[in-house]
Structure formats: C-alpha cells, structure tokens
Amino acid sequence: MRGRAFSDKWGKKLDPHWLEMEILDRLHLIQGTHPELIAKEVNVYEDYGIARSFRRGATTQARNKKVDENYINAMNR
C-alpha cells in the first residue's frame, strides 16, 4: 500500500491539529470510563496536548544545556 499514513478518504493529508484532537478526545473517553487509568483531576486536553509536550520538552532540553532564557522565551512564542 502506498500513500500517507494519516489521510482523509480522498488521500489528502490530515491537519496535525485534527489528529491531536482525535487522540485527546479518545483519552478523555478513556478517562471517563476507566478513571483508574487517568485520574479525574487530569485535564487531558491541557496535560497531554502534543504541541505543549514538544514545547515543554524543548524548553527542558534548552535549560539543561544552559541556553539563555531570553532565547528560550523567544522560541516558545
């Protein structure tokens, strides 16, 4: 099989935000049906958001490498 791994029924590339929301919606459903897996206090849309995770990871890496905080803030805007 050839083509994109994530595409609509016409073969067009899906927007990454759409994919993220599909994943987060499923996590939210899991949270509601299996609270032993994801606590009720957790905001899955905030805590598991893909973009936020990448930004937080990049910020941590930059701080560990002693990158100036002004550069980190500029990159995160």
N, CA, C and O atoms as a Tripos MOL2 file, in Angstrom:
@<TRIPOS>MOLECULE
protein
  308   307    77     0     0
PROTEIN
NO_CHARGES

@<TRIPOS>ATOM
      1 N           0.8390   -1.1750    0.0000 N.3       1 MET1
      2 CA          0.0000    0.0000    0.0000 C.3       1 MET1
      3 C           0.8860    1.2420    0.0000 C.2       1 MET1
      4 O           1.9210    1.2720    0.6660 O.2       1 MET1
      5 N           0.4880    2.2430   -0.7320 N.am      2 ARG2
      6 CA          1.2570    3.4770   -0.8340 C.3       2 ARG2
      7 C           0.4100    4.6590   -0.4000 C.2       2 ARG2
      8 O          -0.8190    4.5900   -0.3700 O.2       2 ARG2
      9 N           1.0880    5.7370   -0.0660 N.am      3 GLY3
     10 CA          0.3700    6.9510    0.3150 C.3       3 GLY3
     11 C           0.6790    7.3640    1.7360 C.2       3 GLY3
     12 O           1.5290    6.7880    2.4150 O.2       3 GLY3
     13 N          -0.0340    8.3680    2.1530 N.am      4 ARG4
     14 CA          0.1650    8.9220    3.5030 C.3       4 ARG4
     15 C          -0.3540    7.9680    4.5720 C.2       4 ARG4
     16 O          -1.3130    7.2240    4.3620 O.2       4 ARG4
     17 N           0.3100    8.0140    5.7260 N.am      5 ALA5
     18 CA         -0.1450    7.1900    6.8430 C.3       5 ALA5
     19 C          -1.4180    7.7620    7.4540 C.2       5 ALA5
     20 O          -2.2790    7.0160    7.9210 O.2       5 ALA5
     21 N          -1.5350    9.0840    7.4500 N.am      6 PHE6
     22 CA         -2.6990    9.7500    8.0240 C.3       6 PHE6
     23 C          -3.3110   10.6540    6.9660 C.2       6 PHE6
     24 O          -2.8070   11.7430    6.6900 O.2       6 PHE6
     25 N          -4.4020   10.1890    6.3820 N.am      7 SER7
     26 CA         -5.0610   10.9650    5.3330 C.3       7 SER7
     27 C          -6.5710   10.7800    5.4360 C.2       7 SER7
     28 O          -7.0680    9.8610    6.0850 O.2       7 SER7
     29 N          -7.2830   11.6950    4.7660 N.am      8 ASP8
     30 CA         -8.7350   11.5520    4.7390 C.3       8 ASP8
     31 C          -9.1150   10.5390    3.6580 C.2       8 ASP8
     32 O          -8.2380    9.9480    3.0280 O.2       8 ASP8
     33 N         -10.3900   10.3390    3.4460 N.am      9 LYS9
     34 CA        -10.8190    9.3120    2.4940 C.3       9 LYS9
     35 C         -10.4720    9.6430    1.0530 C.2       9 LYS9
     36 O         -10.5840    8.7820    0.1810 O.2       9 LYS9
     37 N         -10.0470   10.8840    0.7830 N.am     10 TRP10
     38 CA         -9.6350   11.2820   -0.5560 C.3      10 TRP10
     39 C          -8.1140   11.2660   -0.7110 C.2      10 TRP10
     40 O          -7.5920   11.6280   -1.7650 O.2      10 TRP10
     41 N          -7.4020   10.8470    0.3390 N.am     11 GLY11
     42 CA         -5.9520   10.7590    0.2810 C.3      11 GLY11
     43 C          -5.2280   12.0500    0.6200 C.2      11 GLY11
     44 O          -4.0050   12.1200    0.5050 O.2      11 GLY11
     45 N          -5.9650   13.0750    1.0380 N.am     12 LYS12
     46 CA         -5.3320   14.3460    1.3990 C.3      12 LYS12
     47 C          -4.7890   14.2770    2.8170 C.2      12 LYS12
     48 O          -5.3680   13.6310    3.6900 O.2      12 LYS12
     49 N          -3.6680   14.9530    3.0310 N.am     13 LYS13
     50 CA         -3.0250   14.9760    4.3490 C.3      13 LYS13
     51 C          -3.9540   15.5720    5.3960 C.2      13 LYS13
     52 O          -4.6000   16.5940    5.1610 O.2      13 LYS13
     53 N          -4.0140   14.9210    6.5540 N.am     14 LEU14
     54 CA         -4.8190   15.4440    7.6520 C.3      14 LEU14
     55 C          -4.0490   16.5150    8.4030 C.2      14 LEU14
     56 O          -2.8300   16.4290    8.5520 O.2      14 LEU14
     57 N          -4.7620   17.5150    8.8690 N.am     15 ASP15
     58 CA         -4.1850   18.5780    9.6780 C.3      15 ASP15
     59 C          -3.7260   17.9820   11.0070 C.2      15 ASP15
     60 O          -4.5010   17.2820   11.6590 O.2      15 ASP15
     61 N          -2.4770   18.2440   11.4270 N.am     16 PRO16
     62 CA         -1.9900   17.6950   12.7000 C.3      16 PRO16
     63 C          -2.8760   18.0480   13.8880 C.2      16 PRO16
     64 O          -3.0030   17.2560   14.8220 O.2      16 PRO16
     65 N          -3.4930   19.2380   13.8630 N.am     17 HIS17
     66 CA         -4.3730   19.6260   14.9660 C.3      17 HIS17
     67 C          -5.5730   18.6800   15.0320 C.2      17 HIS17
     68 O          -6.0060   18.3100   16.1240 O.2      17 HIS17
     69 N          -6.1060   18.2920   13.8950 N.am     18 TRP18
     70 CA         -7.2250   17.3620   13.8710 C.3      18 TRP18
     71 C          -6.8160   16.0330   14.4990 C.2      18 TRP18
     72 O          -7.5550   15.4570   15.2980 O.2      18 TRP18
     73 N          -5.6240   15.5540   14.1260 N.am     19 LEU19
     74 CA         -5.1440   14.2900   14.6900 C.3      19 LEU19
     75 C          -4.9870   14.4030   16.2000 C.2      19 LEU19
     76 O          -5.3590   13.4940   16.9410 O.2      19 LEU19
     77 N          -4.4360   15.5180   16.6480 N.am     20 GLU20
     78 CA         -4.2500   15.7160   18.0860 C.3      20 GLU20
     79 C          -5.5930   15.6660   18.8070 C.2      20 GLU20
     80 O          -5.7190   15.0180   19.8460 O.2      20 GLU20
     81 N          -6.5890   16.3460   18.2590 N.am     21 MET21
     82 CA         -7.8990   16.3730   18.9160 C.3      21 MET21
     83 C          -8.5450   14.9880   18.9250 C.2      21 MET21
     84 O          -9.2360   14.6420   19.8840 O.2      21 MET21
     85 N          -8.3390   14.2010   17.8920 N.am     22 GLU22
     86 CA         -8.8550   12.8300   17.8840 C.3      22 GLU22
     87 C          -8.2270   12.0110   19.0200 C.2      22 GLU22
     88 O          -8.9170   11.2730   19.7240 O.2      22 GLU22
     89 N          -6.9280   12.1540   19.1820 N.am     23 ILE23
     90 CA         -6.2250   11.4330   20.2500 C.3      23 ILE23
     91 C          -6.7070   11.9050   21.6170 C.2      23 ILE23
     92 O          -7.0040   11.0910   22.4920 O.2      23 ILE23
     93 N          -6.7850   13.2180   21.7970 N.am     24 LEU24
     94 CA         -7.1930   13.7610   23.0960 C.3      24 LEU24
     95 C          -8.6360   13.4060   23.4220 C.2      24 LEU24
     96 O          -8.9590   13.1280   24.5770 O.2      24 LEU24
     97 N          -9.5110   13.4130   22.4120 N.am     25 ASP25
     98 CA        -10.9030   13.0110   22.6450 C.3      25 ASP25
     99 C         -10.9740   11.5690   23.1230 C.2      25 ASP25
    100 O         -11.7730   11.2440   24.0010 O.2      25 ASP25
    101 N         -10.1510   10.7100   22.5590 N.am     26 ARG26
    102 CA        -10.1400    9.3060   22.9730 C.3      26 ARG26
    103 C          -9.6000    9.1610   24.4020 C.2      26 ARG26
    104 O         -10.1140    8.3660   25.1880 O.2      26 ARG26
    105 N          -8.5620    9.9340   24.7290 N.am     27 LEU27
    106 CA         -8.0420    9.9130   26.1030 C.3      27 LEU27
    107 C          -9.1140   10.3750   27.0910 C.2      27 LEU27
    108 O          -9.2500    9.8220   28.1820 O.2      27 LEU27
    109 N          -9.8700   11.3960   26.6890 N.am     28 HIS28
    110 CA        -10.9410   11.9040   27.5440 C.3      28 HIS28
    111 C         -12.0090   10.8300   27.7450 C.2      28 HIS28
    112 O         -12.5310   10.6770   28.8490 O.2      28 HIS28
    113 N         -12.3340   10.0950   26.6990 N.am     29 LEU29
    114 CA        -13.2930    8.9950   26.8070 C.3      29 LEU29
    115 C         -12.7660    7.9010   27.7420 C.2      29 LEU29
    116 O         -13.5010    7.3800   28.5810 O.2      29 LEU29
    117 N         -11.4950    7.5670   27.5870 N.am     30 ILE30
    118 CA        -10.8780    6.5740   28.4740 C.3      30 ILE30
    119 C         -10.9350    7.0580   29.9210 C.2      30 ILE30
    120 O         -11.2310    6.2820   30.8300 O.2      30 ILE30
    121 N         -10.6570    8.3240   30.1270 N.am     31 GLN31
    122 CA        -10.6920    8.8910   31.4770 C.3      31 GLN31
    123 C         -12.0770    8.7290   32.0940 C.2      31 GLN31
    124 O         -12.1940    8.4190   33.2790 O.2      31 GLN31
    125 N         -13.1220    8.9340   31.3040 N.am     32 GLY32
    126 CA        -14.4830    8.8230   31.8220 C.3      32 GLY32
    127 C         -14.9050    7.3980   32.1080 C.2      32 GLY32
    128 O         -15.6900    7.1520   33.0240 O.2      32 GLY32
    129 N         -14.3900    6.4530   31.3290 N.am     33 THR33
    130 CA        -14.8040    5.0600   31.5070 C.3      33 THR33
    131 C         -13.8480    4.2440   32.3620 C.2      33 THR33
    132 O         -14.2320    3.2110   32.9100 O.2      33 THR33
    133 N         -12.6020    4.7010   32.4820 N.am     34 HIS34
    134 CA        -11.5910    3.9840   33.2700 C.3      34 HIS34
    135 C         -10.7770    4.9760   34.1050 C.2      34 HIS34
    136 O          -9.6080    5.2210   33.8070 O.2      34 HIS34
    137 N         -11.3840    5.5450   35.1430 N.am     35 PRO35
    138 CA        -10.6820    6.5510   35.9520 C.3      35 PRO35
    139 C          -9.4450    5.9980   36.6650 C.2      35 PRO35
    140 O          -8.6260    6.7720   37.1610 O.2      35 PRO35
    141 N          -9.3000    4.6830   36.7220 N.am     36 GLU36
    142 CA         -8.0900    4.1210   37.3170 C.3      36 GLU36
    143 C          -6.8780    4.3050   36.3990 C.2      36 GLU36
    144 O          -5.7370    4.1890   36.8460 O.2      36 GLU36
    145 N          -7.1240    4.5900   35.1240 N.am     37 LEU37
    146 CA         -6.0290    4.8050   34.1820 C.3      37 LEU37
    147 C          -5.6210    6.2800   34.0900 C.2      37 LEU37
    148 O          -4.4350    6.6070   34.0390 O.2      37 LEU37
    149 N          -6.6280    7.1640   34.0700 N.am     38 ILE38
    150 CA         -6.3660    8.6080   34.0210 C.3      38 ILE38
    151 C          -7.2580    9.2540   35.0710 C.2      38 ILE38
    152 O          -8.4840    9.2210   34.9650 O.2      38 ILE38
    153 N          -6.6340    9.8410   36.0830 N.am     39 ALA39
    154 CA         -7.3800   10.4330   37.2020 C.3      39 ALA39
    155 C          -8.3430   11.5210   36.7300 C.2      39 ALA39
    156 O          -8.0820   12.2040   35.7410 O.2      39 ALA39
    157 N          -9.4600   11.6740   37.4500 N.am     40 LYS40
    158 CA        -10.4700   12.6730   37.0920 C.3      40 LYS40
    159 C          -9.9220   14.0930   37.1440 C.2      40 LYS40
    160 O         -10.4060   14.9720   36.4310 O.2      40 LYS40
    161 N          -8.9150   14.3230   37.9830 N.am     41 GLU41
    162 CA         -8.3570   15.6720   38.1390 C.3      41 GLU41
    163 C          -7.5110   16.1070   36.9370 C.2      41 GLU41
    164 O          -7.2370   17.2950   36.7690 O.2      41 GLU41
    165 N          -7.1070   15.1640   36.1190 N.am     42 VAL42
    166 CA         -6.2370   15.4580   34.9850 C.3      42 VAL42
    167 C          -7.0460   16.0910   33.8630 C.2      42 VAL42
    168 O          -8.0960   15.5770   33.4760 O.2      42 VAL42
    169 N          -6.5520   17.2130   33.3450 N.am     43 ASN43
    170 CA         -7.1490   17.8330   32.1600 C.3      43 ASN43
    171 C          -6.3930   17.2890   30.9550 C.2      43 ASN43
    172 O          -5.3160   17.7870   30.6260 O.2      43 ASN43
    173 N          -6.9440   16.2700   30.2920 N.am     44 VAL44
    174 CA         -6.2040   15.6200   29.2100 C.3      44 VAL44
    175 C          -5.8880   16.5780   28.0750 C.2      44 VAL44
    176 O          -4.8490   16.4410   27.4280 O.2      44 VAL44
    177 N          -6.7570   17.5420   27.8200 N.am     45 TYR45
    178 CA         -6.5220   18.4840   26.7230 C.3      45 TYR45
    179 C          -5.3430   19.4090   27.0240 C.2      45 TYR45
    180 O          -4.6300   19.8330   26.1150 O.2      45 TYR45
    181 N          -5.1470   19.7130   28.2900 N.am     46 GLU46
    182 CA         -4.0300   20.5700   28.6770 C.3      46 GLU46
    183 C          -2.7570   19.7620   28.9350 C.2      46 GLU46
    184 O          -1.6790   20.1410   28.4760 O.2      46 GLU46
    185 N          -2.8740   18.6810   29.6480 N.am     47 ASP47
    186 CA         -1.7000   17.9400   30.0920 C.3      47 ASP47
    187 C          -1.1100   17.0010   29.0540 C.2      47 ASP47
    188 O           0.0780   16.6850   29.1130 O.2      47 ASP47
    189 N          -1.9170   16.5510   28.1070 N.am     48 TYR48
    190 CA         -1.4250   15.6110   27.1120 C.3      48 TYR48
    191 C          -1.3400   16.2080   25.7120 C.2      48 TYR48
    192 O          -1.0330   15.4920   24.7590 O.2      48 TYR48
    193 N          -1.6040   17.4950   25.5720 N.am     49 GLY49
    194 CA         -1.5400   18.1300   24.2600 C.3      49 GLY49
    195 C          -0.1720   17.9560   23.6210 C.2      49 GLY49
    196 O           0.8510   18.1680   24.2720 O.2      49 GLY49
    197 N          -0.1500   17.5750   22.3660 N.am     50 ILE50
    198 CA          1.1010   17.2770   21.6680 C.3      50 ILE50
    199 C           2.0040   18.5000   21.5810 C.2      50 ILE50
    200 O           3.1800   18.4250   21.9350 O.2      50 ILE50
    201 N           1.4730   19.6150   21.1190 N.am     51 ALA51
    202 CA          2.2990   20.8130   20.9580 C.3      51 ALA51
    203 C           2.9010   21.2390   22.2870 C.2      51 ALA51
    204 O           4.0730   21.6120   22.3460 O.2      51 ALA51
    205 N           2.1250   21.1890   23.3330 N.am     52 ARG52
    206 CA          2.6300   21.5810   24.6480 C.3      52 ARG52
    207 C           3.7360   20.6390   25.0970 C.2      52 ARG52
    208 O           4.7360   21.0820   25.6620 O.2      52 ARG52
    209 N           3.5710   19.3690   24.8550 N.am     53 SER53
    210 CA          4.5860   18.4010   25.2590 C.3      53 SER53
    211 C           5.9060   18.6510   24.5470 C.2      53 SER53
    212 O           6.9700   18.6010   25.1620 O.2      53 SER53
    213 N           5.8320   18.9220   23.2390 N.am     54 PHE54
    214 CA          7.0510   19.2000   22.4860 C.3      54 PHE54
    215 C           7.7170   20.4800   22.9940 C.2      54 PHE54
    216 O           8.9360   20.5350   23.1510 O.2      54 PHE54
    217 N           6.9100   21.4990   23.2460 N.am     55 ARG55
    218 CA          7.4650   22.7630   23.7380 C.3      55 ARG55
    219 C           8.1030   22.5810   25.1020 C.2      55 ARG55
    220 O           9.2010   23.0780   25.3530 O.2      55 ARG55
    221 N           7.4180   21.8720   25.9780 N.am     56 ARG56
    222 CA          7.9620   21.6600   27.3160 C.3      56 ARG56
    223 C           9.2550   20.8590   27.2550 C.2      56 ARG56
    224 O          10.2110   21.1610   27.9690 O.2      56 ARG56
    225 N           9.2850   19.8430   26.4090 N.am     57 GLY57
    226 CA         10.4940   19.0350   26.2600 C.3      57 GLY57
    227 C          11.6540   19.8450   25.7210 C.2      57 GLY57
    228 O          12.7870   19.7190   26.1840 O.2      57 GLY57
    229 N          11.3540   20.6880   24.7240 N.am     58 ALA58
    230 CA         12.3990   21.5280   24.1370 C.3      58 ALA58
    231 C          12.9140   22.5370   25.1580 C.2      58 ALA58
    232 O          14.1140   22.8020   25.2250 O.2      58 ALA58
    233 N          12.0080   23.0960   25.9480 N.am     59 THR59
    234 CA         12.4020   24.0590   26.9760 C.3      59 THR59
    235 C          13.2900   23.3940   28.0200 C.2      59 THR59
    236 O          14.3040   23.9630   28.4240 O.2      59 THR59
    237 N          12.9270   22.2220   28.4500 N.am     60 THR60
    238 CA         13.7430   21.4890   29.4240 C.3      60 THR60
    239 C          15.1230   21.1990   28.8710 C.2      60 THR60
    240 O          16.1260   21.3880   29.5590 O.2      60 THR60
    241 N          15.1770   20.7390   27.6270 N.am     61 GLN61
    242 CA         16.4710   20.4460   26.9880 C.3      61 GLN61
    243 C          17.3320   21.7070   26.9200 C.2      61 GLN61
    244 O          18.5230   21.6740   27.2290 O.2      61 GLN61
    245 N          16.7120   22.8210   26.5100 N.am     62 ALA62
    246 CA         17.4610   24.0720   26.3840 C.3      62 ALA62
    247 C          17.9910   24.5340   27.7410 C.2      62 ALA62
    248 O          19.1410   24.9610   27.8480 O.2      62 ALA62
    249 N          17.1740   24.4510   28.7480 N.am     63 ARG63
    250 CA         17.6220   24.8580   30.0920 C.3      63 ARG63
    251 C          18.7460   23.9570   30.5840 C.2      63 ARG63
    252 O          19.6960   24.4370   31.2020 O.2      63 ARG63
    253 N          18.6500   22.6710   30.3210 N.am     64 ASN64
    254 CA         19.7130   21.7450   30.7270 C.3      64 ASN64
    255 C          21.0340   22.0660   30.0370 C.2      64 ASN64
    256 O          22.1080   21.8030   30.5760 O.2      64 ASN64
    257 N          20.9420   22.6350   28.8420 N.am     65 LYS65
    258 CA         22.1540   22.9910   28.0930 C.3      65 LYS65
    259 C          22.5670   24.4410   28.3420 C.2      65 LYS65
    260 O          23.4510   24.9710   27.6680 O.2      65 LYS65
    261 N          21.9070   25.0800   29.3300 N.am     66 LYS66
    262 CA         22.2440   26.4420   29.7650 C.3      66 LYS66
    263 C          22.0110   27.4960   28.6830 C.2      66 LYS66
    264 O          22.7490   28.4780   28.6040 O.2      66 LYS66
    265 N          20.9790   27.2920   27.8440 N.am     67 VAL67
    266 CA         20.6090   28.2900   26.8310 C.3      67 VAL67
    267 C          20.0000   29.4800   27.5570 C.2      67 VAL67
    268 O          19.2390   29.3140   28.5110 O.2      67 VAL67
    269 N          20.3390   30.6770   27.0990 N.am     68 ASP68
    270 CA         19.8270   31.9030   27.7050 C.3      68 ASP68
    271 C          18.2960   31.8920   27.7030 C.2      68 ASP68
    272 O          17.6690   31.5520   26.6990 O.2      68 ASP68
    273 N          17.7100   32.2650   28.8300 N.am     69 GLU69
    274 CA         16.2450   32.2410   28.9990 C.3      69 GLU69
    275 C          15.5310   33.1260   27.9720 C.2      69 GLU69
    276 O          14.4180   32.8080   27.5530 O.2      69 GLU69
    277 N          16.1630   34.2380   27.5610 N.am     70 ASN70
    278 CA         15.5550   35.1070   26.5460 C.3      70 ASN70
    279 C          15.3950   34.3840   25.2110 C.2      70 ASN70
    280 O          14.3910   34.5770   24.5250 O.2      70 ASN70
    281 N          16.3540   33.5670   24.8370 N.am     71 TYR71
    282 CA         16.2560   32.7770   23.6020 C.3      71 TYR71
    283 C          15.1460   31.7290   23.7290 C.2      71 TYR71
    284 O          14.3760   31.5090   22.7940 O.2      71 TYR71
    285 N          15.0790   31.1000   24.8740 N.am     72 ILE72
    286 CA         14.0300   30.0940   25.0940 C.3      72 ILE72
    287 C          12.6610   30.7260   24.9700 C.2      72 ILE72
    288 O          11.7890   30.1800   24.2930 O.2      72 ILE72
    289 N          12.4540   31.8640   25.6070 N.am     73 ASN73
    290 CA         11.1630   32.5520   25.5490 C.3      73 ASN73
    291 C          10.8280   32.9790   24.1350 C.2      73 ASN73
    292 O           9.6760   32.8710   23.7140 O.2      73 ASN73
    293 N          11.8160   33.4640   23.3940 N.am     74 ALA74
    294 CA         11.5790   33.8820   22.0090 C.3      74 ALA74
    295 C          11.1450   32.6960   21.1410 C.2      74 ALA74
    296 O          10.2440   32.8280   20.3120 O.2      74 ALA74
    297 N          11.7800   31.5520   21.3310 N.am     75 MET75
    298 CA         11.4500   30.3820   20.5250 C.3      75 MET75
    299 C          10.0660   29.8320   20.8650 C.2      75 MET75
    300 O           9.4070   29.2430   20.0080 O.2      75 MET75
    301 N           9.6260   30.0190   22.0970 N.am     76 ASN76
    302 CA          8.3370   29.4890   22.5010 C.3      76 ASN76
    303 C           7.1600   30.3900   22.1360 C.2      76 ASN76
    304 O           6.0070   30.0270   22.3700 O.2      76 ASN76
    305 N           7.4320   31.5350   21.5760 N.am     77 ARG77
    306 CA          6.3270   32.4350   21.1970 C.3      77 ARG77
    307 C           5.8150   32.0820   19.8740 C.2      77 ARG77
    308 O           4.8850   32.7210   19.3810 O.2      77 ARG77
@<TRIPOS>BOND
     1     1     2 1
     2     2     3 1
     3     3     4 2
     4     3     5 am
     5     5     6 1
     6     6     7 1
     7     7     8 2
     8     7     9 am
     9     9    10 1
    10    10    11 1
    11    11    12 2
    12    11    13 am
    13    13    14 1
    14    14    15 1
    15    15    16 2
    16    15    17 am
    17    17    18 1
    18    18    19 1
    19    19    20 2
    20    19    21 am
    21    21    22 1
    22    22    23 1
    23    23    24 2
    24    23    25 am
    25    25    26 1
    26    26    27 1
    27    27    28 2
    28    27    29 am
    29    29    30 1
    30    30    31 1
    31    31    32 2
    32    31    33 am
    33    33    34 1
    34    34    35 1
    35    35    36 2
    36    35    37 am
    37    37    38 1
    38    38    39 1
    39    39    40 2
    40    39    41 am
    41    41    42 1
    42    42    43 1
    43    43    44 2
    44    43    45 am
    45    45    46 1
    46    46    47 1
    47    47    48 2
    48    47    49 am
    49    49    50 1
    50    50    51 1
    51    51    52 2
    52    51    53 am
    53    53    54 1
    54    54    55 1
    55    55    56 2
    56    55    57 am
    57    57    58 1
    58    58    59 1
    59    59    60 2
    60    59    61 am
    61    61    62 1
    62    62    63 1
    63    63    64 2
    64    63    65 am
    65    65    66 1
    66    66    67 1
    67    67    68 2
    68    67    69 am
    69    69    70 1
    70    70    71 1
    71    71    72 2
    72    71    73 am
    73    73    74 1
    74    74    75 1
    75    75    76 2
    76    75    77 am
    77    77    78 1
    78    78    79 1
    79    79    80 2
    80    79    81 am
    81    81    82 1
    82    82    83 1
    83    83    84 2
    84    83    85 am
    85    85    86 1
    86    86    87 1
    87    87    88 2
    88    87    89 am
    89    89    90 1
    90    90    91 1
    91    91    92 2
    92    91    93 am
    93    93    94 1
    94    94    95 1
    95    95    96 2
    96    95    97 am
    97    97    98 1
    98    98    99 1
    99    99   100 2
   100    99   101 am
   101   101   102 1
   102   102   103 1
   103   103   104 2
   104   103   105 am
   105   105   106 1
   106   106   107 1
   107   107   108 2
   108   107   109 am
   109   109   110 1
   110   110   111 1
   111   111   112 2
   112   111   113 am
   113   113   114 1
   114   114   115 1
   115   115   116 2
   116   115   117 am
   117   117   118 1
   118   118   119 1
   119   119   120 2
   120   119   121 am
   121   121   122 1
   122   122   123 1
   123   123   124 2
   124   123   125 am
   125   125   126 1
   126   126   127 1
   127   127   128 2
   128   127   129 am
   129   129   130 1
   130   130   131 1
   131   131   132 2
   132   131   133 am
   133   133   134 1
   134   134   135 1
   135   135   136 2
   136   135   137 am
   137   137   138 1
   138   138   139 1
   139   139   140 2
   140   139   141 am
   141   141   142 1
   142   142   143 1
   143   143   144 2
   144   143   145 am
   145   145   146 1
   146   146   147 1
   147   147   148 2
   148   147   149 am
   149   149   150 1
   150   150   151 1
   151   151   152 2
   152   151   153 am
   153   153   154 1
   154   154   155 1
   155   155   156 2
   156   155   157 am
   157   157   158 1
   158   158   159 1
   159   159   160 2
   160   159   161 am
   161   161   162 1
   162   162   163 1
   163   163   164 2
   164   163   165 am
   165   165   166 1
   166   166   167 1
   167   167   168 2
   168   167   169 am
   169   169   170 1
   170   170   171 1
   171   171   172 2
   172   171   173 am
   173   173   174 1
   174   174   175 1
   175   175   176 2
   176   175   177 am
   177   177   178 1
   178   178   179 1
   179   179   180 2
   180   179   181 am
   181   181   182 1
   182   182   183 1
   183   183   184 2
   184   183   185 am
   185   185   186 1
   186   186   187 1
   187   187   188 2
   188   187   189 am
   189   189   190 1
   190   190   191 1
   191   191   192 2
   192   191   193 am
   193   193   194 1
   194   194   195 1
   195   195   196 2
   196   195   197 am
   197   197   198 1
   198   198   199 1
   199   199   200 2
   200   199   201 am
   201   201   202 1
   202   202   203 1
   203   203   204 2
   204   203   205 am
   205   205   206 1
   206   206   207 1
   207   207   208 2
   208   207   209 am
   209   209   210 1
   210   210   211 1
   211   211   212 2
   212   211   213 am
   213   213   214 1
   214   214   215 1
   215   215   216 2
   216   215   217 am
   217   217   218 1
   218   218   219 1
   219   219   220 2
   220   219   221 am
   221   221   222 1
   222   222   223 1
   223   223   224 2
   224   223   225 am
   225   225   226 1
   226   226   227 1
   227   227   228 2
   228   227   229 am
   229   229   230 1
   230   230   231 1
   231   231   232 2
   232   231   233 am
   233   233   234 1
   234   234   235 1
   235   235   236 2
   236   235   237 am
   237   237   238 1
   238   238   239 1
   239   239   240 2
   240   239   241 am
   241   241   242 1
   242   242   243 1
   243   243   244 2
   244   243   245 am
   245   245   246 1
   246   246   247 1
   247   247   248 2
   248   247   249 am
   249   249   250 1
   250   250   251 1
   251   251   252 2
   252   251   253 am
   253   253   254 1
   254   254   255 1
   255   255   256 2
   256   255   257 am
   257   257   258 1
   258   258   259 1
   259   259   260 2
   260   259   261 am
   261   261   262 1
   262   262   263 1
   263   263   264 2
   264   263   265 am
   265   265   266 1
   266   266   267 1
   267   267   268 2
   268   267   269 am
   269   269   270 1
   270   270   271 1
   271   271   272 2
   272   271   273 am
   273   273   274 1
   274   274   275 1
   275   275   276 2
   276   275   277 am
   277   277   278 1
   278   278   279 1
   279   279   280 2
   280   279   281 am
   281   281   282 1
   282   282   283 1
   283   283   284 2
   284   283   285 am
   285   285   286 1
   286   286   287 1
   287   287   288 2
   288   287   289 am
   289   289   290 1
   290   290   291 1
   291   291   292 2
   292   291   293 am
   293   293   294 1
   294   294   295 1
   295   295   296 2
   296   295   297 am
   297   297   298 1
   298   298   299 1
   299   299   300 2
   300   299   301 am
   301   301   302 1
   302   302   303 1
   303   303   304 2
   304   303   305 am
   305   305   306 1
   306   306   307 1
   307   307   308 2
@<TRIPOS>SUBSTRUCTURE
     1 MET1         2 RESIDUE 1 A MET
     2 ARG2         6 RESIDUE 1 A ARG
     3 GLY3        10 RESIDUE 1 A GLY
     4 ARG4        14 RESIDUE 1 A ARG
     5 ALA5        18 RESIDUE 1 A ALA
     6 PHE6        22 RESIDUE 1 A PHE
     7 SER7        26 RESIDUE 1 A SER
     8 ASP8        30 RESIDUE 1 A ASP
     9 LYS9        34 RESIDUE 1 A LYS
    10 TRP10       38 RESIDUE 1 A TRP
    11 GLY11       42 RESIDUE 1 A GLY
    12 LYS12       46 RESIDUE 1 A LYS
    13 LYS13       50 RESIDUE 1 A LYS
    14 LEU14       54 RESIDUE 1 A LEU
    15 ASP15       58 RESIDUE 1 A ASP
    16 PRO16       62 RESIDUE 1 A PRO
    17 HIS17       66 RESIDUE 1 A HIS
    18 TRP18       70 RESIDUE 1 A TRP
    19 LEU19       74 RESIDUE 1 A LEU
    20 GLU20       78 RESIDUE 1 A GLU
    21 MET21       82 RESIDUE 1 A MET
    22 GLU22       86 RESIDUE 1 A GLU
    23 ILE23       90 RESIDUE 1 A ILE
    24 LEU24       94 RESIDUE 1 A LEU
    25 ASP25       98 RESIDUE 1 A ASP
    26 ARG26      102 RESIDUE 1 A ARG
    27 LEU27      106 RESIDUE 1 A LEU
    28 HIS28      110 RESIDUE 1 A HIS
    29 LEU29      114 RESIDUE 1 A LEU
    30 ILE30      118 RESIDUE 1 A ILE
    31 GLN31      122 RESIDUE 1 A GLN
    32 GLY32      126 RESIDUE 1 A GLY
    33 THR33      130 RESIDUE 1 A THR
    34 HIS34      134 RESIDUE 1 A HIS
    35 PRO35      138 RESIDUE 1 A PRO
    36 GLU36      142 RESIDUE 1 A GLU
    37 LEU37      146 RESIDUE 1 A LEU
    38 ILE38      150 RESIDUE 1 A ILE
    39 ALA39      154 RESIDUE 1 A ALA
    40 LYS40      158 RESIDUE 1 A LYS
    41 GLU41      162 RESIDUE 1 A GLU
    42 VAL42      166 RESIDUE 1 A VAL
    43 ASN43      170 RESIDUE 1 A ASN
    44 VAL44      174 RESIDUE 1 A VAL
    45 TYR45      178 RESIDUE 1 A TYR
    46 GLU46      182 RESIDUE 1 A GLU
    47 ASP47      186 RESIDUE 1 A ASP
    48 TYR48      190 RESIDUE 1 A TYR
    49 GLY49      194 RESIDUE 1 A GLY
    50 ILE50      198 RESIDUE 1 A ILE
    51 ALA51      202 RESIDUE 1 A ALA
    52 ARG52      206 RESIDUE 1 A ARG
    53 SER53      210 RESIDUE 1 A SER
    54 PHE54      214 RESIDUE 1 A PHE
    55 ARG55      218 RESIDUE 1 A ARG
    56 ARG56      222 RESIDUE 1 A ARG
    57 GLY57      226 RESIDUE 1 A GLY
    58 ALA58      230 RESIDUE 1 A ALA
    59 THR59      234 RESIDUE 1 A THR
    60 THR60      238 RESIDUE 1 A THR
    61 GLN61      242 RESIDUE 1 A GLN
    62 ALA62      246 RESIDUE 1 A ALA
    63 ARG63      250 RESIDUE 1 A ARG
    64 ASN64      254 RESIDUE 1 A ASN
    65 LYS65      258 RESIDUE 1 A LYS
    66 LYS66      262 RESIDUE 1 A LYS
    67 VAL67      266 RESIDUE 1 A VAL
    68 ASP68      270 RESIDUE 1 A ASP
    69 GLU69      274 RESIDUE 1 A GLU
    70 ASN70      278 RESIDUE 1 A ASN
    71 TYR71      282 RESIDUE 1 A TYR
    72 ILE72      286 RESIDUE 1 A ILE
    73 ASN73      290 RESIDUE 1 A ASN
    74 ALA74      294 RESIDUE 1 A ALA
    75 MET75      298 RESIDUE 1 A MET
    76 ASN76      302 RESIDUE 1 A ASN
    77 ARG77      306 RESIDUE 1 A ARG
